[in-house]
């Protein structure tokens, strides 16, 4: 293999590696976004449950004043 074809092959391999790295970064970003959305949804559900529990305690103790 001469120097020119070795350089061309090395360039091709480098390009493929960069593309693979880019694809992996895209997948990692998508996974992070999905995780963020899941955590936000779980937080909203927990907040709603806590509010419902507080209202139930207020109802049970007669502290929930309807206006």
C-alpha beads as a LAMMPS data file, in Angstrom:
LAMMPS data file: protein, C-alpha beads

67 atoms
66 bonds

1 atom types
1 bond types

-500.0 500.0 xlo xhi
-500.0 500.0 ylo yhi
-500.0 500.0 zlo zhi

Masses

1 110.0

Atoms # bond

1 1 1 0.000 0.000 0.000
2 1 1 1.470 3.339 -0.940
3 1 1 1.417 6.444 1.238
4 1 1 -1.364 8.076 -0.756
5 1 1 -3.763 5.142 -0.451
6 1 1 -2.858 4.664 3.231
7 1 1 -3.651 8.332 3.872
8 1 1 -6.937 8.012 2.001
9 1 1 -7.888 4.935 4.004
10 1 1 -6.906 6.643 7.252
11 1 1 -9.053 9.622 6.307
12 1 1 -11.989 7.365 5.563
13 1 1 -11.614 5.552 8.879
14 1 1 -11.367 8.881 10.699
15 1 1 -14.551 10.102 8.998
16 1 1 -16.408 6.926 9.935
17 1 1 -15.255 7.223 13.545
18 1 1 -16.390 10.842 13.711
19 1 1 -19.791 9.915 12.286
20 1 1 -20.161 7.065 14.777
21 1 1 -19.212 9.436 17.600
22 1 1 -21.766 11.945 16.399
23 1 1 -24.456 9.270 16.291
24 1 1 -23.587 8.154 19.820
25 1 1 -23.750 11.746 21.063
26 1 1 -27.166 12.179 19.425
27 1 1 -28.416 9.005 21.109
28 1 1 -27.011 10.121 24.461
29 1 1 -28.703 13.505 24.084
30 1 1 -32.030 11.875 23.256
31 1 1 -31.704 9.544 26.245
32 1 1 -30.913 12.488 28.535
33 1 1 -33.922 14.430 27.229
34 1 1 -36.170 11.412 27.757
35 1 1 -34.866 10.971 31.302
36 1 1 -35.433 14.657 32.024
37 1 1 -39.022 14.431 30.802
38 1 1 -39.640 11.293 32.871
39 1 1 -38.294 12.963 36.006
40 1 1 -40.413 16.057 35.385
41 1 1 -43.531 13.926 34.926
42 1 1 -42.775 11.936 38.075
43 1 1 -42.276 15.187 39.991
44 1 1 -45.602 16.552 38.788
45 1 1 -47.352 13.336 39.804
46 1 1 -45.721 13.431 43.246
47 1 1 -46.749 17.044 43.698
48 1 1 -50.344 16.196 42.791
49 1 1 -50.404 13.219 45.180
50 1 1 -48.981 15.352 47.998
51 1 1 -51.634 18.003 47.392
52 1 1 -54.359 15.339 47.393
53 1 1 -52.982 13.876 50.620
54 1 1 -52.899 17.306 52.259
55 1 1 -56.492 17.935 51.195
56 1 1 -57.530 14.541 52.585
57 1 1 -55.931 15.395 55.938
58 1 1 -57.645 18.786 55.947
59 1 1 -60.983 17.136 55.154
60 1 1 -60.494 14.528 57.876
61 1 1 -59.606 17.134 60.495
62 1 1 -62.213 19.664 59.415
63 1 1 -59.573 22.192 58.393
64 1 1 -60.603 22.309 54.741
65 1 1 -62.777 25.390 54.596
66 1 1 -64.915 25.695 51.502
67 1 1 -65.442 29.284 50.508

Bonds

1 1 1 2
2 1 2 3
3 1 3 4
4 1 4 5
5 1 5 6
6 1 6 7
7 1 7 8
8 1 8 9
9 1 9 10
10 1 10 11
11 1 11 12
12 1 12 13
13 1 13 14
14 1 14 15
15 1 15 16
16 1 16 17
17 1 17 18
18 1 18 19
19 1 19 20
20 1 20 21
21 1 21 22
22 1 22 23
23 1 23 24
24 1 24 25
25 1 25 26
26 1 26 27
27 1 27 28
28 1 28 29
29 1 29 30
30 1 30 31
31 1 31 32
32 1 32 33
33 1 33 34
34 1 34 35
35 1 35 36
36 1 36 37
37 1 37 38
38 1 38 39
39 1 39 40
40 1 40 41
41 1 41 42
42 1 42 43
43 1 43 44
44 1 44 45
45 1 45 46
46 1 46 47
47 1 47 48
48 1 48 49
49 1 49 50
50 1 50 51
51 1 51 52
52 1 52 53
53 1 53 54
54 1 54 55
55 1 55 56
56 1 56 57
57 1 57 58
58 1 58 59
59 1 59 60
60 1 60 61
61 1 61 62
62 1 62 63
63 1 63 64
64 1 64 65
65 1 65 66
66 1 66 67
